[in-house]
Every structure is written in structure tokens, then in C-alpha cells.
Amino acid sequence: MQRPAKGKTPRRPALKKTSHTQKDPVGVYCRIRPLGATDEECCIEMISSTTIQLHAPDGIKANRNGEYKETQYSFKKVFGIQTSQIELFEDVAKPLVDDLIHCKNGLLFTYGVTGSGKTFTMTGSPGEGGLLPRSLDMLFNSIAPLQAKRFVFRTDDKNGMEIQGQVDALLERQKRDSNQQSAVPKTPSSKQKPDPEFADMISPGEACKCEGVDEDSCYSVFVSYIEIYNNYIYDLLEEAPIDPIRHKRPGGDTPLRIPELILPQSKILREDQNHNMYVSGCTEVEVKSTEEAFQVFWRGQKKRRIADTQLNRESSRSHSVFIVKLAQAPLDADGDHILQDKNQVTVSQLCLVDLAGSERTSRTKAEGSRLREAGNINQSLMTLRTCIEVLRENQMCGTNRMVPYRDSKVTHLFKNYFDGEGKVRMVVCVNPKADDYEETMLVMRFAELTQEVEVARPVDRPICSLAAGRRHRNQALRDELSRRQEERPGGPNNTEDGLVLNQLLDSLPALPACELVDPTDEQILPRLIEVLERRHRIRQMITEQYTRTANTLKSMLQEFDGHLMAKENFIHEQRGKLGEKDKIMFNQKNEMDRLEKKSKMLEYKIDILQKTTNIYEGDKRSLQQELESREQRLQRELSERKRMEARMQGMVSDTKHQWEKECERRVNAKQLEMQNKLWVKDEKLKQLKAIVSESNSSATSEQQRPPDKPQRASRETDQPRAPEKRSRSPLPGDVFRTRGGGQAVQFTDIETLRQECPTASSRKRRSSEDGPGQHDENKMDWNDRENRAPVASTSSGLGLQIGYQKRRK
């Protein structure tokens, strides 16, 4: 068999498929929540019963033309702020419950921003029951007398249903009762009085019932409750074990309402043999009344994760899914028992979904786990929007794009509703306040997009081959037999009297053969007469005994009648007293009901306060942890600052010590340099003295010699002298002094210099010995010193090169 070519366009087969299957669009309804305060600005206006208009509030940026654009959106029906819960239920959920009883699936979910009234629409409050409790009430009002006993229907692990016999069901009930007596408290049965809280939620006048219920079938209701938190599925009805060592708490996640229970394990999604998605291992509880079903729901509601945000005091942090599964099977031909055929069992389910609201972190100021929860909520809602867009494109344009159901647990769970058959309805809850305008715009666009998606219409189940009205005819036959038995004389005990009479007749002598062959026969007639006379005597004896016994019984009856009259008088008196006690008990019962109702309300408030306390405790712990972290960080900064101060002090002391050494070294060098300068001055004085003494001696010799004829200076003397060649710079430690004739002598150390050069004191002593004339030479030496200039000097304080040269005038 050849496979079709992949190059063909998918439009033609898609149209062929839709021609055989009728489809209906998704029913989208809108409900407007009342404003919290009368002075708040409203941005939504209800134009008609199917249209609303959005007005841009003040402060919203205008469009390109500079004008505020007003948009209108149409729905299947719009419910204003004055709409009651019963009106919403009549139009939205009642048809889904009717389809559930007629073996058709349904999906109902609420959608909107946080704080728009989704949970109130789905669950309601005392006095104003929501869609969920009203759906349960309508279901049980319709099938209450047609329900099977417990455990006749039994769920398997593959999203199927099994039927077991009456004996097995009885054993299961006894086992359940024995286990519940030792483990968990027994769930209330349908024969108990209604829950006061639930009785206030739905008034008797608002109760409704489905018409056209098949009376030839037996029904059983199973409920399950799950939540999708951070894209993980958790069973809210699972009995989580208690940690015997310590109470565990999920680190960083939303606090549970029952913190002593261990966080249950997440569940996985599977696909059954009919390609329907289901939660594997989910707890399914069989319920027999509205009160029992609502109590199971409330037990799971206490475990649902909620938190306090800037926009909503009780914000749902997860998507909750309450699944109502109805199993039904036809009766046998006699109308007494259920057919023991698994193929005859029909299972339909209704999913009631409360989606968590989309939110912006810029408004909620979410941090930590709240921020992660908001991200997962927005991501799942975005995946739902993407799936709706792809479905719409495939249906309207004929494309064959793959719908990304698996990107989120929410869309993956409801895959069979959009791809399979059933009825899907969505209630869009909006808050008309101006602060939610931008989020409301996105919700309206999604709702407008969803209305264009079509879902296959559910088909009717096949009709059973057995005759209709089996249960009614069997019940009528039973009633007629009981009525005739009661109308017989003597009542029901007449049968026993007939048996006694037959025994007495059997005890009489048997009649002989009475067949006469000959008219002259004289043996048969006498023998027959004898037997009849004997039977007559026995009958007379029995009659006399019966008369005596009757008289005795009559006297006894008269005696009993007297006693009975006395007892009746006593009973009458006791009944009067009992009536008074009944009145007292009735008053006490009313008081107890009132107190139970008050107790339920107080428990409800306590749960809310406990939840708020848990939220505050979580915030307190987070703030304490933040404070401790900041204190630790401050301590680390202080210790780091102290270490830096100690390090800086060490560096300052080291630097100070280094500079002290440097200053001491420089002072010593300066002192040595000054000493060298003093020595240089002494040497200069000594040279000046030598020059003065030489000039004095030459002057005296010239005075004694006769004057010569002055000679003319030669050209060589008139020419300027060539500059002398500079010697190399002295090395550190070298000291120079000049001797007579301008010759420089180098000294390697200071001690040798001191030994070679006389000190200033010795020169002074010599000058005093020379006399006054020599003193004049010293004066001339000082004057000549001023006209001289040093030729070279040392670059360090340890060595000097000194040379003088007379300046040319």
C-alpha cells in the first residue's frame, strides 16, 4: 500500500474531515466585577448584553493621531456588575452539566488578570455559591435516586472504569469502613444532614434539576482535584504522610495552608487507549451527595497555594482543576442489577478550571519565589494563547502547523478537548478599574481570538438494545405484589394458618376407594360411611378443642386488652412528655445548627487568618534572613576595614621609618658636605696667604731693582689666551687640592687631606708670627680671594677638586 505524497497541500483533507464533523465555536462570556470604591476611575462600559467598550484612562499614552482610542469587544453574553451567581450558572454551566449526564464531556475555565474575581466566580462564598457548587448540586439532584451503591463502579489505573458484583462491593465497603475507623475520619454519607455552610451557599429555591435523565441506568460520581504549580501537577486530595522527625516545608516556595504535611510528589500526564489525557496516580473519590463532594473540594482547597501580593490579598499562585467524572451503565432486562459488561460502561467528565491571573511584576513588586511563580503563571498563559492562535490559523487558513500543547501542563492536559470532542466555555473576568487597563486590553484580545476557534460537537451515545422503562416496570410490579399481599384476609399471616389447616386435614383417616362398579355393592358404601363417621367424630373433637382454645384465647385477649388500655394511657402520658422534650430538642437542634453554622464561619475565618499568618510568617522569615545577611555583610565590611586600617598603619610606620633613615642619611651627608666646605675655605685662606706672601716678596724685589725700559708687549701676549681644557669630573670620594704652580693633587680620603693640608688654626698661628706686615698680606689675600673663582667642585660631599684662577680684569 502506497503512502500519500508529502508534497500535497493539507487543505483538501482538512476540509474533507470537517465536512463529516460538526463543530461549534468556543463559548466566551464576560463578567464585570464591581469597583472596590465608588470614587475609582472606571475604564469599561457595558454597551449591550453582548458588547463592552474600553475607555483609555487618564495618563495612558495616546495613539499616533494624539487621540485616545476606544475599543469594543463582543462576547456570547456579557454579565454586568448586578448579575447574580444563579443567572451566571443558568447561562454558562447548566448546559455543561446537562451534557455531562448525557455522556458528553465539557470544559469550563475562568480567565483574567489577578484580582478580577475568577475564584469568586468559580467557587463563590457563603450565601453566593459559584459555578462549581451549583454544578454539583444540579448533578446530584438529577441522579440521586438512580445512583449505584459504593464500589460497584471502580476506577482502574488507566483512566477506565470497571464493574464489580454486589458481594465484592460489599466487601470493599466493609474494608473501607474498617480502615477509616483506624486511619482517617469517615466522609459524610448522603443520609446525614447537609453541611450548614453549603446549605447557606445554595438556597432551596435556587436548586435545579436536569430533565430527560435515563432511568434505566445506574450512576456513580467520582471527583478529583489537582493544581498546576510552577508547571508541576500536584494532587490536592492525596493524603500526604506526616514527617515523624520534623515538619518539612518547601524551601522558598509558597507556604502551604497545612505546613505539617510533607509536600506531595508531582504527578505525570499520560494518554489512555482513547487518546485522552489524564493525570496518572491521581486520587479519585466516589461521592454520593452534594455535601460530600463539596467537603472533598474544600479539603483540597485548603492545600491550594495562595499568597498575598500588592494587587490581591488572596492571589492564587497555581491553576486549579476540579474534575467531575460520571460513570453510568445500563440495567439488565429485569431492571434489578447492572449489566456486568465493561463495554457498556460510559464515562463522561466535566473539568472546572480556575486559572491563576496574569500579573506584571512591576506592579506586584514580586521578589524571590513570588517572582518565579508569576513567571511560570505568565508563561503557561502565554502557551495557552499560542495554542489558541495556532488552532485558529489551522482552522481558518487550512494550514497544518503543530500545536505546542506539550510546552505547558495546562494545555497538555486539555489537549483532547480542543483536538477531540466536547464543549468548551470560558468566562473572562475583568476588573473595570483604570489601573488594570493595559492588562485588560490583552485579556480582551485573547478572548476575541478564542471565539474564532471551533471544537468538534460531541456525539450522542449509542442506544441500548434492551427495552426502555425496565426500572419503572420492575418497581411497579413489586408495588403491586406487596399491595395484593396486604389486601388478603388475615394479612400476611394467612399463609401460615393455611399450612396448619392442611396439616390437620392430612392427619384425618384416609378415604377408601369410592368407585362403584355394581349398584348392588354392599361393601364399599358401608365402609365409606364408617370412615366418614370417624372423620366426623374427629372433626367434632377438633371443633370442641378449638372452641375451648378460642374461649381461653378470648379471655386472654380481654386481659391483654385491659393491660393494653393501661399501657396506652401510660404511652399517651409519655408521648405528652416526649412532645415537650421534642420541642426542647428542636430548639436545641436549631441552636446547634446556628452554632455549627457559626463554627463553620469561624473556621473559615480562622483558615483565612491562618493563611494570612503563614504569609506574614514567611515574609517575617524572609526579612529576618535578609537582615541577618546584611548584618553578616556589615560585619565582613567592618573586619575588612579594620584589616585595611592595620595594613595602612603598618605601611605608614614603615614609610615613616624609611623617611627617618633617609633624613638621617641626608643630614649626615649635609654635615659632611659642610665640613668639606669649611676645609675648602681653610685651603683657600692658606692659598691666599701663600699668594700674598709671594706678591709681597716680588714687590720688595722690584723696588730694590732699578726700573728698566718698558718694553712693548708682544703679539703673543696681546692675543687672547686659549681656554684651558677641562679635566674629568671627579669620582665620589676623590678630593683635590692645588699646590703651588696651579698643580692639583688628588686625595683619596679625608684623613690624608687633613694630614697634607694644615688647618685654619695653624695658618692663623703662622699669620700672627709673621707680624703686622704679614697681616696686611692676609688682608690683601682676602681681597684677592674675592677676585678669584673656583675652577671645579665635586658633585658629592666626600671629594672636592679646588682650583683657582685669577680673573682677568
Sequence and secondary structure as in RCSB ss.txt:
>XXXX:A:sequence
MQRPAKGKTPRRPALKKTSHTQKDPVGVYCRIRPLGATDEECCIEMISSTTIQLHAPDGIKANRNGEYKETQYSF
KKVFGIQTSQIELFEDVAKPLVDDLIHCKNGLLFTYGVTGSGKTFTMTGSPGEGGLLPRSLDMLFNSIAPLQAKR
FVFRTDDKNGMEIQGQVDALLERQKRDSNQQSAVPKTPSSKQKPDPEFADMISPGEACKCEGVDEDSCYSVFVSY
IEIYNNYIYDLLEEAPIDPIRHKRPGGDTPLRIPELILPQSKILREDQNHNMYVSGCTEVEVKSTEEAFQVFWRG
QKKRRIADTQLNRESSRSHSVFIVKLAQAPLDADGDHILQDKNQVTVSQLCLVDLAGSERTSRTKAEGSRLREAG
NINQSLMTLRTCIEVLRENQMCGTNRMVPYRDSKVTHLFKNYFDGEGKVRMVVCVNPKADDYEETMLVMRFAELT
QEVEVARPVDRPICSLAAGRRHRNQALRDELSRRQEERPGGPNNTEDGLVLNQLLDSLPALPACELVDPTDEQIL
PRLIEVLERRHRIRQMITEQYTRTANTLKSMLQEFDGHLMAKENFIHEQRGKLGEKDKIMFNQKNEMDRLEKKSK
MLEYKIDILQKTTNIYEGDKRSLQQELESREQRLQRELSERKRMEARMQGMVSDTKHQWEKECERRVNAKQLEMQ
NKLWVKDEKLKQLKAIVSESNSSATSEQQRPPDKPQRASRETDQPRAPEKRSRSPLPGDVFRTRGGGQAVQFTDI
ETLRQECPTASSRKRRSSEDGPGQHDENKMDWNDRENRAPVASTSSGLGLQIGYQKRRK
>XXXX:A:secstr
     TTS THHHHHHHHHHS EEE EEEEEE   SSTTS B EEE SSSEEEE   TTS   TTSS   EEEE 
SEEE TT  HHHHHHHHTHHHHHHHHTT  EEEEEE BTTSSHHHHHTEETTEE HHHHHHHHHHHHHGGGB  T
TSEEE TTS EEE  HHHHHHHHHHHHHHHHHSS     TTS   HHHHHHS GGG    SS  TTEEEEEEEEE
EEEETTEEEETTS   B SSS    TTS   SSTTB     BEEEE TTS EEEET   EEE SHHHHHHHHHHH
HTTS EE  SS TTEE SEEEEEEEEEEEEB TTSSSB   GGG EEEEEEEEE   B  HHHH   THHHHHHH
HHHHHHHHHHHHHHHHHHHHHH       GGGSHHHHHTHHHHHSB EEEEEEEE  BGGGHHHHHHHHHHHHHH
TT EEE        SS TTHHHHHHHHHHHHHHHHHHSTTGGGHHHHHHHHHHHHHHS        S TT  SHH
HHHHHHHHHHHHHHHHHHHHHHHHHHHHHHHHHHHHHHHHHHHHHHHHHHHHHHHHHHHHHHHHHHHHHHHHHHH
HHHHHHHHHHHHHHHHHHHHHHHHHHHHHHHHHHHHHHHHHHHHHHHHHHHHHHHHHHHHHHHHHHHHHHHHHHH
HHHHHHHHHHHHHHHHHHHHHHHHHHHHHS         HHHHS            TT EEEE TTS EEEESSH
HHHHHHS  HHHHHHHHHHH HHHHHHHHHHHHHHHTEEES   SSSS     EEE   
